[in-house]
Amino acid sequence: MTEKAVKESINVEKSLENIELIPPAIDREAAAGIVLANSENYSVQVQKMIYYPYYWVYFQYTVKTILGKSRVIDASCLVDLINNRGATTDRFETRSEQVFAENILEADYTADQALKTAKSYLLHAATNKMKAFLKPDYKILENKNIFKPFWIVKCS
């Protein structure tokens, strides 16, 4: 194999992709420390960081109660694109970053499927929280694919 072919194969294997992510909460050393503190008699090795796919939607609901009053609720929802499960979130920061494509987990659900899950999840949450009998109106204020980083740590 020529030197050029070797360089090209390395570049293909280690290709970079630009993604929007939630900044990591802990660094490599902290990840190792957390696992070590909970893994008696094991050696700990941090292998790599992976990027888990989510779809984020920021909604504004207008809920009408049985008494005829209206209330506006802002709601943020993250949908796990591997299991298609939704959860409400507080506001969070994101940033764009280049990462190795091989460390990005592949999504099993599309943005359209995730949006449907988010709408259903937040509709249920809004109607239960406000004790509303009428279906709330909503607007989507923001939405995008984002990734959350996780450290892979090996214990042996």
Protein Blocks (a to p, Z undefined) as FASTA:
>chain_A
ZZklmmmmmmmmmcccdddddddfbdfklmmmmmmmmmghiacddfbdcddddddddddd
ddddfkopacdddddddddfklopacdddddddddddddfklpccdfbdfklmmmmmmmm
mmmmmmmmnopabdcddddfbdcdddddddddddZZ
